[in-house]
Amino acid sequence: MQIHERELIADLPLFIAAGIAAGAGAGVVFRSAVAVAASLALPPSRGEVLAALFLVAYAGLAIPALLVGVALTFLPSTGVFVGFAAAVLVLAVGSSLGWPPESLGIYPRHLSPVRASRRKASLS
């Protein structure tokens, strides 16, 4: 199946609109993440928290793209992209359901329940 130039040009406005919408959404989410991280971090560790946020954000952008690129050298593209979409779906659903659960005790040091309760107590 060949894609003709006219079909690509006809889809160009939709592609541009989707790119603008996705970029705006990503910008809002990242700005919110920075605001939340900065507001929750204790002042002496705010720089470290924001540095960790940026590190995780950039790693989250780079590592999946690199893995897909490596996988494409060994596997068919359809399988790679279906697998990537499935992984994104699982992670999105898991994070929306609150994974990892608090019962696992996975907290960044500055957001541990003990520190959070101390912070609330100091603010009141």
N, C-alpha and C positions, 0 to 999 in steps of 0.2 A: 504494500500500500504506500503510495507516494503522497506527500503533502504538497499541495500546490501553493504557489506564492499568494494567490488571491485569498485562499483560506486563512493563511497566516495574517495577512493584512486585515482581513475582516475581524479577526479575533484580537487585534492589537489594542483597540480601546478597552476591551474587557480585561486584557492582560495588564494594562497600565492602571486601570481602576482597582484591580485586585492587588497590585503591588503597592498602591497608595494606601489602601485599607489595611493591608498586612503591616506595612511600615508604621502607620499611625498606631495600630494596636500594639506592636512591639515597643514603640516608644513610650506609650502610656504605661505599659506593664513594667518596663525597665525603670522609668521615672518613679513609679510607685514603689518598686522594690528598693530603690536607693533611699526614698523617703522613710519607708518603714525600717530599714536597717539602721539608718542614722538616728531615728527616734528611739529605737529600742536599745541601742548600744550605749554603754556607759561612756561619759565624755573621754576618759583616758584611753579607751580602746576603740573609739569611733573610727580612727584612721585604719586600724587593723581590720575592723569589720567591713568597711567599705572596700579595702583592698581585696579581701577575701571574696566579696560579692563580685567585683570586677573579674577576678581570677576565674571564678566559677562560671560567670557569664561568658567570658571569652572562650573558656574550655568547652562550654556547652555549644558554642557556635562552631568551633574548629574541629573538635574530635569526631562528631558524627560525619561531617563532610569528608574528613580524612579516611574514616572507616569505610564509608560508601565508595570512595575512590579506590581504595585497596580492594574491596570486595568486587568491584566492577572489572578488575583485571583477571579475576578467577571465575566469576559466576555470570550467568546471563543477566542482563539489565532488568528484565521484568521481575525476576526473583529477588534481586537486590532491592528494588524500589518497593515491592510488596512487603518484604521483610522490614524495611525501614519504616514504612507507613504503619505496619503492625506494632513495631516497637514504640513509635511515637504515640499511637493510640493507647497502648497498655500503660505507658508512663503518664499520659494525660488523665486517663480515667483513675489510675492509682493515686495521683496527686490530688485530684478533685475529691476523692473519697478519704483523704487524710492520711495517706501512706507516707512515711512510716508512722505507725501508731505511737502515741506517747508512751505506751506501756513498754516499748523496747528501750526507753531511756536514751534515745538518740537526740541529744541537744547540743548545739554549739555551747561552748563554755560560758559565753556572755548571756545566753538565753536560758540557762538552766532554771528549773523551777525554784531552786533555793534563791538564786540571784534575783529572779523575777519577783518573788515575794518580798525580798529585802528592798528592792527598788520601789515597789508599791508602798511599802511601809515608810520609806524615806520621803516619798512624795506627799504623803498625807499628813 
